[in-house]
């Protein structure tokens, strides 16, 4: 079994209204040193396979086709072996 942890975030030049709202809320709570907040998505995907190369190829396709919007989002992932 292989576990994948996928992080999807907006590209730095894309406006993030949710991130701005959180930043403003933090400032209103007197956290004045926060300069930026970015909101993203986090996916945990388990694969019933031990073929890391095939899993990584599938995961790349998943990220590009469904889990992210490559026009405005970046993604990164981490693969882990085991049964966590």
TORGUKOL-5081 format. One record per atom (N, C-alpha, C, CB): residue in three letters; atom name; x, y, z. Coordinates in steps of 0.05 Angstrom, whole numbers. Glycine has a CB too. Example, Ala and Ser with C-alpha at 12.3 -4.5 7.8 and 13.67 -1.06 7.14 Angstrom:
// residues 2
<r><res>ALA</res><atom>N</atom><x>264</x><y>-114</y><z>156</z></r>
<r><res>ALA</res><atom>CA</atom><x>246</x><y>-90</y><z>156</z></r>
<r><res>ALA</res><atom>C</atom><x>264</x><y>-66</y><z>156</z></r>
<r><res>ALA</res><atom>CB</atom><x>226</x><y>-89</y><z>181</z></r>
<r><res>SER</res><atom>N</atom><x>257</x><y>-45</y><z>142</z></r>
<r><res>SER</res><atom>CA</atom><x>273</x><y>-21</y><z>143</z></r>
<r><res>SER</res><atom>C</atom><x>258</x><y>1</y><z>157</z></r>
<r><res>SER</res><atom>CB</atom><x>282</x><y>-12</y><z>114</z></r>
END
This chain:
// residues 84
<r><res>UNK</res><atom>N</atom><x>17</x><y>-24</y><z>0</z></r>
<r><res>UNK</res><atom>CA</atom><x>0</x><y>0</y><z>0</z></r>
<r><res>UNK</res><atom>C</atom><x>18</x><y>25</y><z>0</z></r>
<r><res>UNK</res><atom>CB</atom><x>-19</x><y>0</y><z>25</z></r>
<r><res>UNK</res><atom>N</atom><x>9</x><y>45</y><z>-15</z></r>
<r><res>UNK</res><atom>CA</atom><x>24</x><y>70</y><z>-16</z></r>
<r><res>UNK</res><atom>C</atom><x>4</x><y>92</y><z>-9</z></r>
<r><res>UNK</res><atom>CB</atom><x>36</x><y>76</y><z>-44</z></r>
<r><res>UNK</res><atom>N</atom><x>12</x><y>110</y><z>9</z></r>
<r><res>UNK</res><atom>CA</atom><x>-4</x><y>133</y><z>17</z></r>
<r><res>UNK</res><atom>C</atom><x>7</x><y>158</y><z>3</z></r>
<r><res>UNK</res><atom>CB</atom><x>-4</x><y>137</y><z>48</z></r>
<r><res>UNK</res><atom>N</atom><x>-11</x><y>175</y><z>-7</z></r>
<r><res>UNK</res><atom>CA</atom><x>-3</x><y>200</y><z>-19</z></r>
<r><res>UNK</res><atom>C</atom><x>-15</x><y>223</y><z>-3</z></r>
<r><res>UNK</res><atom>CB</atom><x>-11</x><y>201</y><z>-49</z></r>
<r><res>UNK</res><atom>N</atom><x>1</x><y>243</y><z>3</z></r>
<r><res>UNK</res><atom>CA</atom><x>-9</x><y>268</y><z>15</z></r>
<r><res>UNK</res><atom>C</atom><x>-5</x><y>289</y><z>-6</z></r>
<r><res>UNK</res><atom>CB</atom><x>7</x><y>275</y><z>42</z></r>
<r><res>UNK</res><atom>N</atom><x>-28</x><y>301</y><z>-14</z></r>
<r><res>UNK</res><atom>CA</atom><x>-28</x><y>321</y><z>-36</z></r>
<r><res>UNK</res><atom>C</atom><x>-36</x><y>348</y><z>-25</z></r>
<r><res>UNK</res><atom>CB</atom><x>-47</x><y>312</y><z>-59</z></r>
<r><res>UNK</res><atom>N</atom><x>-19</x><y>368</y><z>-30</z></r>
<r><res>UNK</res><atom>CA</atom><x>-25</x><y>396</y><z>-22</z></r>
<r><res>UNK</res><atom>C</atom><x>-30</x><y>412</y><z>-48</z></r>
<r><res>UNK</res><atom>CB</atom><x>-1</x><y>408</y><z>-5</z></r>
<r><res>UNK</res><atom>N</atom><x>-52</x><y>426</y><z>-49</z></r>
<r><res>UNK</res><atom>CA</atom><x>-59</x><y>443</y><z>-71</z></r>
<r><res>UNK</res><atom>C</atom><x>-62</x><y>472</y><z>-61</z></r>
<r><res>UNK</res><atom>CB</atom><x>-85</x><y>433</y><z>-86</z></r>
<r><res>UNK</res><atom>N</atom><x>-48</x><y>491</y><z>-73</z></r>
<r><res>UNK</res><atom>CA</atom><x>-50</x><y>519</y><z>-65</z></r>
<r><res>UNK</res><atom>C</atom><x>-52</x><y>536</y><z>-90</z></r>
<r><res>UNK</res><atom>CB</atom><x>-26</x><y>527</y><z>-48</z></r>
<r><res>UNK</res><atom>N</atom><x>-63</x><y>560</y><z>-86</z></r>
<r><res>UNK</res><atom>CA</atom><x>-64</x><y>579</y><z>-108</z></r>
<r><res>UNK</res><atom>C</atom><x>-36</x><y>588</y><z>-115</z></r>
<r><res>UNK</res><atom>CB</atom><x>-82</x><y>603</y><z>-101</z></r>
<r><res>UNK</res><atom>N</atom><x>-32</x><y>594</y><z>-141</z></r>
<r><res>UNK</res><atom>CA</atom><x>-6</x><y>605</y><z>-149</z></r>
<r><res>UNK</res><atom>C</atom><x>-4</x><y>633</y><z>-137</z></r>
<r><res>UNK</res><atom>CB</atom><x>-4</x><y>607</y><z>-181</z></r>
<r><res>UNK</res><atom>N</atom><x>21</x><y>641</y><z>-131</z></r>
<r><res>UNK</res><atom>CA</atom><x>25</x><y>666</y><z>-116</z></r>
<r><res>UNK</res><atom>C</atom><x>13</x><y>691</y><z>-129</z></r>
<r><res>UNK</res><atom>CB</atom><x>55</x><y>671</y><z>-114</z></r>
<r><res>UNK</res><atom>N</atom><x>10</x><y>692</y><z>-156</z></r>
<r><res>UNK</res><atom>CA</atom><x>-1</x><y>716</y><z>-168</z></r>
<r><res>UNK</res><atom>C</atom><x>-32</x><y>715</y><z>-172</z></r>
<r><res>UNK</res><atom>CB</atom><x>11</x><y>719</y><z>-196</z></r>
<r><res>UNK</res><atom>N</atom><x>-45</x><y>694</y><z>-161</z></r>
<r><res>UNK</res><atom>CA</atom><x>-74</x><y>691</y><z>-163</z></r>
<r><res>UNK</res><atom>C</atom><x>-86</x><y>703</y><z>-137</z></r>
<r><res>UNK</res><atom>CB</atom><x>-82</x><y>662</y><z>-167</z></r>
<r><res>UNK</res><atom>N</atom><x>-107</x><y>720</y><z>-141</z></r>
<r><res>UNK</res><atom>CA</atom><x>-120</x><y>732</y><z>-118</z></r>
<r><res>UNK</res><atom>C</atom><x>-133</x><y>710</y><z>-101</z></r>
<r><res>UNK</res><atom>CB</atom><x>-141</x><y>753</y><z>-127</z></r>
<r><res>UNK</res><atom>N</atom><x>-131</x><y>712</y><z>-75</z></r>
<r><res>UNK</res><atom>CA</atom><x>-141</x><y>693</y><z>-56</z></r>
<r><res>UNK</res><atom>C</atom><x>-160</x><y>707</y><z>-36</z></r>
<r><res>UNK</res><atom>CB</atom><x>-118</x><y>678</y><z>-41</z></r>
<r><res>UNK</res><atom>N</atom><x>-185</x><y>711</y><z>-43</z></r>
<r><res>UNK</res><atom>CA</atom><x>-203</x><y>725</y><z>-25</z></r>
<r><res>UNK</res><atom>C</atom><x>-207</x><y>712</y><z>2</z></r>
<r><res>UNK</res><atom>CB</atom><x>-230</x><y>728</y><z>-38</z></r>
<r><res>UNK</res><atom>N</atom><x>-207</x><y>685</y><z>3</z></r>
<r><res>UNK</res><atom>CA</atom><x>-210</x><y>671</y><z>29</z></r>
<r><res>UNK</res><atom>C</atom><x>-185</x><y>676</y><z>46</z></r>
<r><res>UNK</res><atom>CB</atom><x>-214</x><y>641</y><z>25</z></r>
<r><res>UNK</res><atom>N</atom><x>-162</x><y>675</y><z>34</z></r>
<r><res>UNK</res><atom>CA</atom><x>-137</x><y>680</y><z>48</z></r>
<r><res>UNK</res><atom>C</atom><x>-136</x><y>708</y><z>59</z></r>
<r><res>UNK</res><atom>CB</atom><x>-113</x><y>675</y><z>30</z></r>
<r><res>UNK</res><atom>N</atom><x>-145</x><y>728</y><z>43</z></r>
<r><res>UNK</res><atom>CA</atom><x>-146</x><y>755</y><z>52</z></r>
<r><res>UNK</res><atom>C</atom><x>-166</x><y>759</y><z>75</z></r>
<r><res>UNK</res><atom>CB</atom><x>-154</x><y>774</y><z>28</z></r>
<r><res>UNK</res><atom>N</atom><x>-188</x><y>746</y><z>74</z></r>
<r><res>UNK</res><atom>CA</atom><x>-208</x><y>747</y><z>96</z></r>
<r><res>UNK</res><atom>C</atom><x>-196</x><y>736</y><z>122</z></r>
<r><res>UNK</res><atom>CB</atom><x>-234</x><y>732</y><z>89</z></r>
<r><res>UNK</res><atom>N</atom><x>-181</x><y>714</y><z>120</z></r>
<r><res>UNK</res><atom>CA</atom><x>-169</x><y>702</y><z>144</z></r>
<r><res>UNK</res><atom>C</atom><x>-147</x><y>721</y><z>154</z></r>
<r><res>UNK</res><atom>CB</atom><x>-157</x><y>674</y><z>138</z></r>
<r><res>UNK</res><atom>N</atom><x>-131</x><y>732</y><z>136</z></r>
<r><res>UNK</res><atom>CA</atom><x>-110</x><y>751</y><z>144</z></r>
<r><res>UNK</res><atom>C</atom><x>-122</x><y>775</y><z>159</z></r>
<r><res>UNK</res><atom>CB</atom><x>-94</x><y>761</y><z>119</z></r>
<r><res>UNK</res><atom>N</atom><x>-144</x><y>786</y><z>148</z></r>
<r><res>UNK</res><atom>CA</atom><x>-157</x><y>809</y><z>161</z></r>
<r><res>UNK</res><atom>C</atom><x>-168</x><y>801</y><z>188</z></r>
<r><res>UNK</res><atom>CB</atom><x>-179</x><y>819</y><z>143</z></r>
<r><res>UNK</res><atom>N</atom><x>-179</x><y>777</y><z>190</z></r>
<r><res>UNK</res><atom>CA</atom><x>-190</x><y>768</y><z>216</z></r>
<r><res>UNK</res><atom>C</atom><x>-167</x><y>765</y><z>236</z></r>
<r><res>UNK</res><atom>CB</atom><x>-205</x><y>741</y><z>213</z></r>
<r><res>UNK</res><atom>N</atom><x>-144</x><y>754</y><z>228</z></r>
<r><res>UNK</res><atom>CA</atom><x>-121</x><y>752</y><z>246</z></r>
<r><res>UNK</res><atom>C</atom><x>-112</x><y>779</y><z>255</z></r>
<r><res>UNK</res><atom>CB</atom><x>-98</x><y>737</y><z>232</z></r>
<r><res>UNK</res><atom>N</atom><x>-111</x><y>798</y><z>236</z></r>
<r><res>UNK</res><atom>CA</atom><x>-103</x><y>826</y><z>244</z></r>
<r><res>UNK</res><atom>C</atom><x>-122</x><y>838</y><z>264</z></r>
<r><res>UNK</res><atom>CB</atom><x>-101</x><y>844</y><z>219</z></r>
<r><res>UNK</res><atom>N</atom><x>-148</x><y>832</y><z>260</z></r>
<r><res>UNK</res><atom>CA</atom><x>-168</x><y>843</y><z>279</z></r>
<r><res>UNK</res><atom>C</atom><x>-165</x><y>830</y><z>307</z></r>
<r><res>UNK</res><atom>CB</atom><x>-196</x><y>839</y><z>269</z></r>
<r><res>UNK</res><atom>N</atom><x>-152</x><y>807</y><z>308</z></r>
<r><res>UNK</res><atom>CA</atom><x>-147</x><y>793</y><z>333</z></r>
<r><res>UNK</res><atom>C</atom><x>-119</x><y>801</y><z>344</z></r>
<r><res>UNK</res><atom>CB</atom><x>-148</x><y>763</y><z>330</z></r>
<r><res>UNK</res><atom>N</atom><x>-107</x><y>821</y><z>332</z></r>
<r><res>UNK</res><atom>CA</atom><x>-82</x><y>833</y><z>340</z></r>
<r><res>UNK</res><atom>C</atom><x>-57</x><y>817</y><z>332</z></r>
<r><res>UNK</res><atom>CB</atom><x>-82</x><y>837</y><z>370</z></r>
<r><res>UNK</res><atom>N</atom><x>-59</x><y>800</y><z>312</z></r>
<r><res>UNK</res><atom>CA</atom><x>-36</x><y>787</y><z>301</z></r>
<r><res>UNK</res><atom>C</atom><x>-26</x><y>805</y><z>278</z></r>
<r><res>UNK</res><atom>CB</atom><x>-43</x><y>758</y><z>290</z></r>
<r><res>UNK</res><atom>N</atom><x>-10</x><y>825</y><z>284</z></r>
<r><res>UNK</res><atom>CA</atom><x>-3</x><y>846</y><z>265</z></r>
<r><res>UNK</res><atom>C</atom><x>20</x><y>838</y><z>247</z></r>
<r><res>UNK</res><atom>CB</atom><x>4</x><y>871</y><z>280</z></r>
<r><res>UNK</res><atom>N</atom><x>35</x><y>816</y><z>253</z></r>
<r><res>UNK</res><atom>CA</atom><x>58</x><y>809</y><z>237</z></r>
<r><res>UNK</res><atom>C</atom><x>52</x><y>790</y><z>214</z></r>
<r><res>UNK</res><atom>CB</atom><x>79</x><y>798</y><z>255</z></r>
<r><res>UNK</res><atom>N</atom><x>27</x><y>781</y><z>211</z></r>
<r><res>UNK</res><atom>CA</atom><x>19</x><y>763</y><z>189</z></r>
<r><res>UNK</res><atom>C</atom><x>19</x><y>780</y><z>164</z></r>
<r><res>UNK</res><atom>CB</atom><x>-8</x><y>750</y><z>195</z></r>
<r><res>UNK</res><atom>N</atom><x>35</x><y>772</y><z>144</z></r>
<r><res>UNK</res><atom>CA</atom><x>36</x><y>787</y><z>119</z></r>
<r><res>UNK</res><atom>C</atom><x>20</x><y>774</y><z>97</z></r>
<r><res>UNK</res><atom>CB</atom><x>65</x><y>790</y><z>111</z></r>
<r><res>UNK</res><atom>N</atom><x>14</x><y>748</y><z>99</z></r>
<r><res>UNK</res><atom>CA</atom><x>-1</x><y>735</y><z>78</z></r>
<r><res>UNK</res><atom>C</atom><x>-12</x><y>709</y><z>88</z></r>
<r><res>UNK</res><atom>CB</atom><x>17</x><y>730</y><z>53</z></r>
<r><res>UNK</res><atom>N</atom><x>-37</x><y>703</y><z>79</z></r>
<r><res>UNK</res><atom>CA</atom><x>-49</x><y>677</y><z>85</z></r>
<r><res>UNK</res><atom>C</atom><x>-59</x><y>666</y><z>59</z></r>
<r><res>UNK</res><atom>CB</atom><x>-73</x><y>679</y><z>106</z></r>
<r><res>UNK</res><atom>N</atom><x>-53</x><y>641</y><z>54</z></r>
<r><res>UNK</res><atom>CA</atom><x>-63</x><y>628</y><z>29</z></r>
<r><res>UNK</res><atom>C</atom><x>-79</x><y>603</y><z>37</z></r>
<r><res>UNK</res><atom>CB</atom><x>-39</x><y>620</y><z>11</z></r>
<r><res>UNK</res><atom>N</atom><x>-102</x><y>601</y><z>26</z></r>
<r><res>UNK</res><atom>CA</atom><x>-120</x><y>578</y><z>31</z></r>
<r><res>UNK</res><atom>C</atom><x>-115</x><y>557</y><z>10</z></r>
<r><res>UNK</res><atom>CB</atom><x>-150</x><y>587</y><z>32</z></r>
<r><res>UNK</res><atom>N</atom><x>-115</x><y>532</y><z>18</z></r>
<r><res>UNK</res><atom>CA</atom><x>-110</x><y>510</y><z>-1</z></r>
<r><res>UNK</res><atom>C</atom><x>-127</x><y>486</y><z>5</z></r>
<r><res>UNK</res><atom>CB</atom><x>-81</x><y>503</y><z>-2</z></r>
<r><res>UNK</res><atom>N</atom><x>-120</x><y>464</y><z>-8</z></r>
<r><res>UNK</res><atom>CA</atom><x>-134</x><y>438</y><z>-4</z></r>
<r><res>UNK</res><atom>C</atom><x>-113</x><y>417</y><z>3</z></r>
<r><res>UNK</res><atom>CB</atom><x>-150</x><y>430</y><z>-30</z></r>
<r><res>UNK</res><atom>N</atom><x>-122</x><y>397</y><z>18</z></r>
<r><res>UNK</res><atom>CA</atom><x>-105</x><y>376</y><z>26</z></r>
<r><res>UNK</res><atom>C</atom><x>-120</x><y>349</y><z>21</z></r>
<r><res>UNK</res><atom>CB</atom><x>-96</x><y>379</y><z>56</z></r>
<r><res>UNK</res><atom>N</atom><x>-107</x><y>331</y><z>7</z></r>
<r><res>UNK</res><atom>CA</atom><x>-119</x><y>305</y><z>1</z></r>
<r><res>UNK</res><atom>C</atom><x>-102</x><y>283</y><z>12</z></r>
<r><res>UNK</res><atom>CB</atom><x>-124</x><y>302</y><z>-30</z></r>
<r><res>UNK</res><atom>N</atom><x>-114</x><y>262</y><z>22</z></r>
<r><res>UNK</res><atom>CA</atom><x>-101</x><y>237</y><z>29</z></r>
<r><res>UNK</res><atom>C</atom><x>-111</x><y>216</y><z>10</z></r>
<r><res>UNK</res><atom>CB</atom><x>-105</x><y>229</y><z>60</z></r>
<r><res>UNK</res><atom>N</atom><x>-94</x><y>204</y><z>-5</z></r>
<r><res>UNK</res><atom>CA</atom><x>-102</x><y>184</y><z>-24</z></r>
<r><res>UNK</res><atom>C</atom><x>-86</x><y>158</y><z>-19</z></r>
<r><res>UNK</res><atom>CB</atom><x>-97</x><y>194</y><z>-54</z></r>
<r><res>UNK</res><atom>N</atom><x>-100</x><y>136</y><z>-15</z></r>
<r><res>UNK</res><atom>CA</atom><x>-87</x><y>110</y><z>-11</z></r>
<r><res>UNK</res><atom>C</atom><x>-89</x><y>94</y><z>-37</z></r>
<r><res>UNK</res><atom>CB</atom><x>-100</x><y>95</y><z>13</z></r>
<r><res>UNK</res><atom>N</atom><x>-67</x><y>80</y><z>-43</z></r>
<r><res>UNK</res><atom>CA</atom><x>-66</x><y>63</y><z>-67</z></r>
<r><res>UNK</res><atom>C</atom><x>-61</x><y>34</y><z>-58</z></r>
<r><res>UNK</res><atom>CB</atom><x>-44</x><y>73</y><z>-86</z></r>
<r><res>UNK</res><atom>N</atom><x>-76</x><y>16</y><z>-69</z></r>
<r><res>UNK</res><atom>CA</atom><x>-71</x><y>-13</y><z>-64</z></r>
<r><res>UNK</res><atom>C</atom><x>-50</x><y>-23</y><z>-84</z></r>
<r><res>UNK</res><atom>CB</atom><x>-97</x><y>-29</y><z>-66</z></r>
<r><res>UNK</res><atom>N</atom><x>-26</x><y>-13</y><z>-82</z></r>
<r><res>UNK</res><atom>CA</atom><x>-5</x><y>-20</y><z>-100</z></r>
<r><res>UNK</res><atom>C</atom><x>22</x><y>-15</y><z>-86</z></r>
<r><res>UNK</res><atom>CB</atom><x>-6</x><y>-3</y><z>-126</z></r>
<r><res>UNK</res><atom>N</atom><x>42</x><y>-29</y><z>-94</z></r>
<r><res>UNK</res><atom>CA</atom><x>69</x><y>-24</y><z>-84</z></r>
<r><res>UNK</res><atom>C</atom><x>87</x><y>-14</y><z>-106</z></r>
<r><res>UNK</res><atom>CB</atom><x>81</x><y>-50</y><z>-72</z></r>
<r><res>UNK</res><atom>N</atom><x>76</x><y>-9</y><z>-129</z></r>
<r><res>UNK</res><atom>CA</atom><x>91</x><y>1</y><z>-152</z></r>
<r><res>UNK</res><atom>C</atom><x>92</x><y>32</y><z>-151</z></r>
<r><res>UNK</res><atom>CB</atom><x>79</x><y>-9</y><z>-179</z></r>
<r><res>UNK</res><atom>N</atom><x>113</x><y>43</y><z>-139</z></r>
<r><res>UNK</res><atom>CA</atom><x>115</x><y>72</y><z>-135</z></r>
<r><res>UNK</res><atom>C</atom><x>114</x><y>87</y><z>-161</z></r>
<r><res>UNK</res><atom>CB</atom><x>140</x><y>79</y><z>-120</z></r>
<r><res>UNK</res><atom>N</atom><x>127</x><y>76</y><z>-181</z></r>
<r><res>UNK</res><atom>CA</atom><x>128</x><y>90</y><z>-207</z></r>
<r><res>UNK</res><atom>C</atom><x>100</x><y>93</y><z>-220</z></r>
<r><res>UNK</res><atom>CB</atom><x>147</x><y>75</y><z>-226</z></r>
<r><res>UNK</res><atom>N</atom><x>85</x><y>71</y><z>-219</z></r>
<r><res>UNK</res><atom>CA</atom><x>58</x><y>72</y><z>-230</z></r>
<r><res>UNK</res><atom>C</atom><x>40</x><y>90</y><z>-213</z></r>
<r><res>UNK</res><atom>CB</atom><x>46</x><y>43</y><z>-230</z></r>
<r><res>UNK</res><atom>N</atom><x>42</x><y>89</y><z>-186</z></r>
<r><res>UNK</res><atom>CA</atom><x>27</x><y>106</y><z>-169</z></r>
<r><res>UNK</res><atom>C</atom><x>33</x><y>135</y><z>-174</z></r>
<r><res>UNK</res><atom>CB</atom><x>32</x><y>99</y><z>-139</z></r>
<r><res>UNK</res><atom>N</atom><x>58</x><y>141</y><z>-177</z></r>
<r><res>UNK</res><atom>CA</atom><x>66</x><y>169</y><z>-182</z></r>
<r><res>UNK</res><atom>C</atom><x>55</x><y>179</y><z>-209</z></r>
<r><res>UNK</res><atom>CB</atom><x>96</x><y>173</y><z>-181</z></r>
<r><res>UNK</res><atom>N</atom><x>55</x><y>162</y><z>-229</z></r>
<r><res>UNK</res><atom>CA</atom><x>44</x><y>169</y><z>-255</z></r>
<r><res>UNK</res><atom>C</atom><x>14</x><y>174</y><z>-253</z></r>
<r><res>UNK</res><atom>CB</atom><x>50</x><y>147</y><z>-276</z></r>
<r><res>UNK</res><atom>N</atom><x>0</x><y>156</y><z>-239</z></r>
<r><res>UNK</res><atom>CA</atom><x>-29</x><y>160</y><z>-235</z></r>
<r><res>UNK</res><atom>C</atom><x>-34</x><y>185</y><z>-219</z></r>
<r><res>UNK</res><atom>CB</atom><x>-41</x><y>136</y><z>-221</z></r>
<r><res>UNK</res><atom>N</atom><x>-19</x><y>190</y><z>-199</z></r>
<r><res>UNK</res><atom>CA</atom><x>-24</x><y>213</y><z>-182</z></r>
<r><res>UNK</res><atom>C</atom><x>-19</x><y>239</y><z>-197</z></r>
<r><res>UNK</res><atom>CB</atom><x>-5</x><y>212</y><z>-157</z></r>
<r><res>UNK</res><atom>N</atom><x>1</x><y>240</y><z>-214</z></r>
<r><res>UNK</res><atom>CA</atom><x>6</x><y>263</y><z>-231</z></r>
<r><res>UNK</res><atom>C</atom><x>-19</x><y>269</y><z>-248</z></r>
<r><res>UNK</res><atom>CB</atom><x>31</x><y>259</y><z>-249</z></r>
<r><res>UNK</res><atom>N</atom><x>-30</x><y>248</y><z>-260</z></r>
<r><res>UNK</res><atom>CA</atom><x>-54</x><y>251</y><z>-277</z></r>
<r><res>UNK</res><atom>C</atom><x>-77</x><y>261</y><z>-260</z></r>
<r><res>UNK</res><atom>CB</atom><x>-61</x><y>225</y><z>-291</z></r>
<r><res>UNK</res><atom>N</atom><x>-81</x><y>249</y><z>-236</z></r>
<r><res>UNK</res><atom>CA</atom><x>-103</x><y>257</y><z>-219</z></r>
<r><res>UNK</res><atom>C</atom><x>-101</x><y>287</y><z>-212</z></r>
<r><res>UNK</res><atom>CB</atom><x>-103</x><y>240</y><z>-193</z></r>
<r><res>UNK</res><atom>N</atom><x>-77</x><y>295</y><z>-205</z></r>
<r><res>UNK</res><atom>CA</atom><x>-73</x><y>323</y><z>-197</z></r>
<r><res>UNK</res><atom>C</atom><x>-79</x><y>342</y><z>-220</z></r>
<r><res>UNK</res><atom>CB</atom><x>-44</x><y>328</y><z>-187</z></r>
<r><res>UNK</res><atom>N</atom><x>-71</x><y>335</y><z>-244</z></r>
<r><res>UNK</res><atom>CA</atom><x>-75</x><y>352</y><z>-267</z></r>
<r><res>UNK</res><atom>C</atom><x>-104</x><y>352</y><z>-277</z></r>
<r><res>UNK</res><atom>CB</atom><x>-57</x><y>344</y><z>-290</z></r>
<r><res>UNK</res><atom>N</atom><x>-118</x><y>329</y><z>-274</z></r>
<r><res>UNK</res><atom>CA</atom><x>-145</x><y>326</y><z>-285</z></r>
<r><res>UNK</res><atom>C</atom><x>-167</x><y>334</y><z>-265</z></r>
<r><res>UNK</res><atom>CB</atom><x>-149</x><y>299</y><z>-294</z></r>
<r><res>UNK</res><atom>N</atom><x>-162</x><y>330</y><z>-239</z></r>
<r><res>UNK</res><atom>CA</atom><x>-184</x><y>333</y><z>-220</z></r>
<r><res>UNK</res><atom>C</atom><x>-177</x><y>348</y><z>-194</z></r>
<r><res>UNK</res><atom>CB</atom><x>-196</x><y>307</y><z>-214</z></r>
<r><res>UNK</res><atom>N</atom><x>-155</x><y>340</y><z>-182</z></r>
<r><res>UNK</res><atom>CA</atom><x>-149</x><y>351</y><z>-155</z></r>
<r><res>UNK</res><atom>C</atom><x>-140</x><y>380</y><z>-156</z></r>
<r><res>UNK</res><atom>CB</atom><x>-128</x><y>334</y><z>-143</z></r>
<r><res>UNK</res><atom>N</atom><x>-130</x><y>389</y><z>-178</z></r>
<r><res>UNK</res><atom>CA</atom><x>-122</x><y>418</y><z>-180</z></r>
<r><res>UNK</res><atom>C</atom><x>-131</x><y>429</y><z>-206</z></r>
<r><res>UNK</res><atom>CB</atom><x>-91</x><y>420</y><z>-176</z></r>
<r><res>UNK</res><atom>N</atom><x>-130</x><y>456</y><z>-207</z></r>
<r><res>UNK</res><atom>CA</atom><x>-133</x><y>470</y><z>-232</z></r>
<r><res>UNK</res><atom>C</atom><x>-106</x><y>481</y><z>-240</z></r>
<r><res>UNK</res><atom>CB</atom><x>-155</x><y>493</y><z>-230</z></r>
<r><res>UNK</res><atom>N</atom><x>-91</x><y>468</y><z>-257</z></r>
<r><res>UNK</res><atom>CA</atom><x>-63</x><y>476</y><z>-263</z></r>
<r><res>UNK</res><atom>C</atom><x>-60</x><y>505</y><z>-273</z></r>
<r><res>UNK</res><atom>CB</atom><x>-52</x><y>458</y><z>-283</z></r>
<r><res>UNK</res><atom>N</atom><x>-82</x><y>517</y><z>-282</z></r>
<r><res>UNK</res><atom>CA</atom><x>-80</x><y>545</y><z>-292</z></r>
<r><res>UNK</res><atom>C</atom><x>-75</x><y>564</y><z>-268</z></r>
<r><res>UNK</res><atom>CB</atom><x>-106</x><y>553</y><z>-307</z></r>
<r><res>UNK</res><atom>N</atom><x>-88</x><y>559</y><z>-245</z></r>
<r><res>UNK</res><atom>CA</atom><x>-87</x><y>577</y><z>-223</z></r>
<r><res>UNK</res><atom>C</atom><x>-75</x><y>565</y><z>-197</z></r>
<r><res>UNK</res><atom>CB</atom><x>-114</x><y>588</y><z>-217</z></r>
<r><res>UNK</res><atom>N</atom><x>-71</x><y>538</y><z>-198</z></r>
<r><res>UNK</res><atom>CA</atom><x>-61</x><y>525</y><z>-173</z></r>
<r><res>UNK</res><atom>C</atom><x>-36</x><y>509</y><z>-178</z></r>
<r><res>UNK</res><atom>CB</atom><x>-83</x><y>506</y><z>-163</z></r>
<r><res>UNK</res><atom>N</atom><x>-20</x><y>508</y><z>-157</z></r>
<r><res>UNK</res><atom>CA</atom><x>3</x><y>490</y><z>-156</z></r>
<r><res>UNK</res><atom>C</atom><x>-4</x><y>466</y><z>-138</z></r>
<r><res>UNK</res><atom>CB</atom><x>29</x><y>506</y><z>-144</z></r>
<r><res>UNK</res><atom>N</atom><x>10</x><y>444</y><z>-143</z></r>
<r><res>UNK</res><atom>CA</atom><x>6</x><y>421</y><z>-126</z></r>
<r><res>UNK</res><atom>C</atom><x>33</x><y>408</y><z>-120</z></r>
<r><res>UNK</res><atom>CB</atom><x>-13</x><y>401</y><z>-138</z></r>
<r><res>UNK</res><atom>N</atom><x>34</x><y>395</y><z>-98</z></r>
<r><res>UNK</res><atom>CA</atom><x>57</x><y>379</y><z>-91</z></r>
<r><res>UNK</res><atom>C</atom><x>47</x><y>355</y><z>-75</z></r>
<r><res>UNK</res><atom>CB</atom><x>79</x><y>396</y><z>-74</z></r>
<r><res>UNK</res><atom>N</atom><x>62</x><y>334</y><z>-75</z></r>
<r><res>UNK</res><atom>CA</atom><x>53</x><y>310</y><z>-61</z></r>
<r><res>UNK</res><atom>C</atom><x>77</x><y>295</y><z>-49</z></r>
<r><res>UNK</res><atom>CB</atom><x>37</x><y>292</y><z>-79</z></r>
<r><res>UNK</res><atom>N</atom><x>71</x><y>278</y><z>-30</z></r>
<r><res>UNK</res><atom>CA</atom><x>90</x><y>262</y><z>-17</z></r>
<r><res>UNK</res><atom>C</atom><x>79</x><y>233</y><z>-16</z></r>
<r><res>UNK</res><atom>CB</atom><x>97</x><y>273</y><z>13</z></r>
<r><res>UNK</res><atom>N</atom><x>96</x><y>214</y><z>-24</z></r>
<r><res>UNK</res><atom>CA</atom><x>88</x><y>186</y><z>-23</z></r>
<r><res>UNK</res><atom>C</atom><x>100</x><y>173</y><z>1</z></r>
<r><res>UNK</res><atom>CB</atom><x>95</x><y>172</y><z>-49</z></r>
<r><res>UNK</res><atom>N</atom><x>85</x><y>156</y><z>14</z></r>
<r><res>UNK</res><atom>CA</atom><x>95</x><y>141</y><z>37</z></r>
<r><res>UNK</res><atom>C</atom><x>87</x><y>111</y><z>35</z></r>
<r><res>UNK</res><atom>CB</atom><x>84</x><y>153</y><z>64</z></r>
<r><res>UNK</res><atom>N</atom><x>105</x><y>94</y><z>41</z></r>
<r><res>UNK</res><atom>CA</atom><x>98</x><y>65</y><z>42</z></r>
<r><res>UNK</res><atom>C</atom><x>86</x><y>58</y><z>68</z></r>
<r><res>UNK</res><atom>CB</atom><x>124</x><y>48</y><z>36</z></r>
<r><res>UNK</res><atom>N</atom><x>70</x><y>37</y><z>69</z></r>
<r><res>UNK</res><atom>CA</atom><x>61</x><y>27</y><z>95</z></r>
<r><res>UNK</res><atom>C</atom><x>31</x><y>27</y><z>97</z></r>
<r><res>UNK</res><atom>CB</atom><x>72</x><y>43</y><z>116</z></r>
<r><res>UNK</res><atom>N</atom><x>23</x><y>20</y><z>121</z></r>
<r><res>UNK</res><atom>CA</atom><x>-6</x><y>17</y><z>128</z></r>
<r><res>UNK</res><atom>C</atom><x>-12</x><y>35</y><z>152</z></r>
<r><res>UNK</res><atom>CB</atom><x>-14</x><y>-12</y><z>134</z></r>
<r><res>UNK</res><atom>N</atom><x>-11</x><y>61</y><z>147</z></r>
<r><res>UNK</res><atom>CA</atom><x>-16</x><y>80</y><z>169</z></r>
<r><res>UNK</res><atom>C</atom><x>-46</x><y>85</y><z>172</z></r>
<r><res>UNK</res><atom>CB</atom><x>-2</x><y>106</y><z>164</z></r>
END
